[in-house]
Amino acid sequence: MDHILEVSQLTKTYNSGARALTVLSDINFSIKAGDKFSIVGSSGSGKTTLLGLCAGLDRASSGNVLLNGVSLSKLNEDERAAVRNQHVGFVFQNFQLLPTLTALENVMVPMELRGEKGIQKYAMELLDRVGLAKRHDHYPTQLSGGEQQRISIARAFSNRPKILFADEPTGNLDEETSQKIEDLIFQLNKEEGTTLVMVTHDMELAAKTDRIVRLKGGVILDDSLTNSPATE
Amino acid sequence: MAWRDARKSKARLFLFISSIVIGIAALVAINSFSDNLKNDINNQAKELLGADLELGSNDSTFNYAFVDTLDYEISYENSFASMVYFPKTQESRLVDVRALAGEFPYYGTIETEPIEAESTFRDGQAKALVDQSVMIQYGIELGDSIKVGQVTFKVEGSLISSPSQSFAATLVAPAVYIPMKYLNETGLVQRGSRVYYRRFYKFNDLPEDFDFEAQVEADEDTLRLSEIRVETIEERKEETGETFQNLANFLNLVAFVALLLGCVGVASAVHIYMKEKVKTVAILRCMGAKGRDAFQVFLIQIAVVGLIGSILGAFAGTLIQSVLPKVFADFLLVEVTLSLSWPSIIGGIVTGLFISVLFALSPLIAVRKASPLISIRGVESTSNTRDPLRWLVYAGIAVFIIGFAFVQMKDLQDSIVFTFAILVAFGFLGLVAKFFMWLVKKLFPSSWSYVWRQSLANLYRPNNQTLVLIASIGLGTALITTLYFIQGMLISQVEITTDENRPNMMVFDMQTYQKDGIAELAKSYDLPVLQEVPIVTMRLKSVNDTTYEQILADTTIERRGGIFRREWRVTYRDTLIESEKVVQGELRKVNTPNDSIFVSLEEDYATRNNIALGDKLVWDVQGVPITTYLGSTREIDWERVQTNFLALFPSNTLEPAPQFHVLITRVPSTEVGALFQRDVVKQYPSVSVIDIGLILNTVDDILDKIAFVIRFMALFSILTGLLVLVSSVILSKFQRIKESVLLRTMGGSKKQILTINSLEYFFLGSLASLSGILLALAGSWGLAFYSFDSTFIPNPLPMVVVFVSITSLTVVIGLLNSRGILSKPPLEVLRNEIQ
């Protein structure tokens, strides 16, 4: 199977005053299309930075990210945005819904940014799949945390992404709701055949993916396959 | 704690208070300037008059018994309007000829260029000092000649200023000083000439603090009856102060409005700041802090930053103050010194501190009610509409505005009206904003493209600044536009002769024997004689047998004395001219010498002086009493270039009386006008010509200068408005970042995000400027109707200019502000601002 994401010799250094702080150093890995992949590590290990670089949300100091065959390091911000819009979905820890838009409108945003027409039906279908069709006209403030995250998952899948990046998707939710959200992500992932890249510090959740990369101090400590039932 | 919390927000806190800096700067600059001016007027009081006492009259033989008892030095000045002729350029101009004898001024100087000309022109030879504006206008240089009547004088110096001459007076009738001993030789003063006689006294044996005011007051009736005008140093000081006071009041209002805009900035900034700080407060409260403690933390922050802002403002104001004397140079009679005015500086700092705290209180008191739960649950409304303290704060603000307006205007009613107007303006803008948000929500155009919908939705997003931006930008726009409208209105009132067929030249002081010759001369230049009017000067002796003396003696009679004191210029004819129409009664002819004479008065003048149809009016026509009755009243359009008269006699009444004539014509060009004037003056030296075009040019000059002052002062409002705009927009950046970055993350292009932001700012800017213009239209109409007594016809050009500039400015500032967000990688911003 082809690789959807290839990371080679990736380094990220921040300049903090006179001192340079390297948060990621010489990271190499690749992910096959349809894989479920998790990045784990303690706070400050560089996992969110790595996710951001893989998704084209930031520029690496050196090295390269090949996303769906496109080298992100050669693209400017607008071109990277276009890649994200075409191929990438996001789920964030704190949901990140637009407060001025209803649930349905939030789901439609990525498609609208692409200028697609007649998208309402598909957006409603997605809302139905996350179980919130009846709440389509509610604003984010009128929804619970779990419901907001379900809307954000529906939004993430709305542009039929090839790869979904999830940053601690259950980090702000209680155990019961977390379980539901995890199930929903894996289910949609399977149905849509999307690749999943997830940052988490929850080892139980990571164990449900095919492969775990463990980061420490900005370098890969361990890269191993799991035997999770979810991988089957 | 206040300091520790502020450390991370220093930049933002300073931004909040920057509006205060400009407001206080304006206030301190103007107050310091006023203070210094007041001191200078006091210090230079004697120089203002140039003498201890000035007496003036139309009668050369006047006498004030009191001064004759004193030991004095005296100077004489006889002044009258006359044409002068410049042989070098062969041009003529109407000037105020001042023939001077004596050492006047005793205090201060007649300012001339070169300086010594002030004394050398008095060396006994035929030398003159000519107003510098005339010298520039006619290209006259030192040593050139000027012909006044029959005498040719050498131009010894250019006259820059002299005591008792204001800038405005010199523009209308610029002065030419000549030595008194040549006056008779000029041949200009003849019987019936209108000469004003002044005497300047310097007393040698009076104590320094002798109260002339009291003396003049005691002799008031005698002086009035003898028609002697008295000017004392104290009076001149007051007059100068009063003239300036009107200007100062206007300037203070401008500063006050700048300050008010600053207050809006403070209130909105603190409001948003506190929303961001609610979580901090909740955490403090979780840890056991009382609502009052949290309140104090932020109160101290605001007060400290307010104090710093005020000190900076006072410093800036002191610097700006040094520019003001230059701005007002043309209008000031005294030389203004530059010194620190501590009362103004301290007053400014205290006001700034007070305003910062007062206007921050409304958002601050919400902190007391912030629930500790917010720290756990994240979001909770901190609405405090039911908090009675909030109403107390509002009341405090209203009292402050009225109080401050009162301090500036010294009139309670005006202050209340002003405060009310400001509140109405804010209320209107608030309503417009609320209505607009409601309308957008209600009629949301779901079928529009995404960027349009997103930008519209942003207008009512949580923590939106629609109301604040519309109120601040709208009020700024309203003020600026009103200033433009009023300026336009004033200018349009004088632009009356642009019409091609209107008269533009007036020949007056023609004696009866000269009028035909001058009419012939006009015809030889192909100039039409549009009007030829005889004028007879007279005084009113009694109305219904009540004389001035009786009015003075009997205070129960309600009739103003002015009608008796004035010298009436009256004409006689049996028909109306196009600038007048009869309102009451009718024009009645005199056919036989035994007919009663029915005169006509101007309607308003008759009403003001309680004169009704049929009332008996006895006139003193140069010694001959003439009994008349009021036969009609007329409405007169004074703005037309016509010879209009308050009183009109019928024909067959005044023909034998001594009279002079006025001829009105229209010259096709300045050149023809100049040639005609030159010939008139050459052949008839005692006749005067007024070039109305020239007067209009000078009036335009004055208005330009006034407009410059108004614009300079409006700059304070504009600057504060801009600052409020900038700070509001910068503050709203924090609201906008989240959306922009999210859209960016989901693949939104730079163009899409810029379009969304531009459209949002466009909606805000255009709505605010439009509301402001509407307010300005209402305000200007009100001012036109109540204050200027004129009809307000709005000029669409300034409206379009203001609308386009304010809207574009809002969009540009908004976009400049978003630029930073777009150039940064989304992850960096997401981490900084969201997590």
Contacts between the chains, C-beta under 8 A, distances in Angstrom:
chain1	res1	chain2	res2	distance
A	48	B	827	7.9
A	48	B	831	7.6
A	49	B	827	7.5
A	52	B	825	7.8
A	52	B	826	7.9
A	52	B	827	3.6
A	52	B	830	7.9
A	53	B	827	8.0
A	57	B	745	6.3
A	57	B	825	6.1
A	57	B	826	4.6
A	57	B	827	3.9
A	57	B	830	7.2
A	58	B	825	4.2
A	58	B	826	7.5
A	58	B	827	3.9
A	58	B	828	6.5
A	59	B	825	6.0
A	77	B	744	7.8
A	77	B	750	7.0
A	77	B	822	7.6
A	77	B	823	7.7
A	77	B	825	7.0
A	78	B	749	5.2
A	78	B	750	5.2
A	78	B	751	7.9
A	81	B	744	6.0
A	81	B	747	5.0
A	81	B	748	6.3
A	81	B	749	5.7
A	81	B	750	7.7
A	82	B	747	6.4
A	82	B	749	6.9
A	83	B	747	7.7
A	84	B	745	6.8
A	84	B	746	6.8
A	84	B	747	4.3
A	85	B	746	6.6
A	85	B	747	2.2
A	85	B	748	7.4
A	86	B	747	7.2
A	88	B	747	7.4
A	90	B	745	5.9
A	90	B	746	6.9
A	94	B	834	7.0
A	94	B	835	7.4
A	96	B	738	7.8
A	96	B	742	5.4
A	96	B	745	7.7
A	96	B	834	7.1
A	98	B	454	7.9
A	98	B	739	5.8
A	98	B	742	6.4
A	99	B	461	6.0
A	99	B	462	5.2
A	100	B	454	7.6
A	100	B	457	4.0
A	100	B	458	6.1
A	100	B	460	7.2
A	100	B	461	4.2
A	100	B	462	7.7
A	100	B	739	7.8
A	101	B	454	7.8
A	101	B	457	6.4
A	109	B	450	7.5
A	109	B	743	7.2
A	109	B	746	6.0
A	110	B	746	4.8
A	110	B	747	6.3
A	112	B	450	3.7
A	113	B	450	6.9
A	113	B	743	6.9
A	113	B	746	6.4
A	113	B	747	5.6
A	113	B	748	4.9
A	113	B	749	7.7
A	113	B	752	6.3
A	114	B	747	7.4
A	141	B	379	6.9
A	141	B	462	7.2
A	155	B	746	7.7
A	159	B	747	7.6
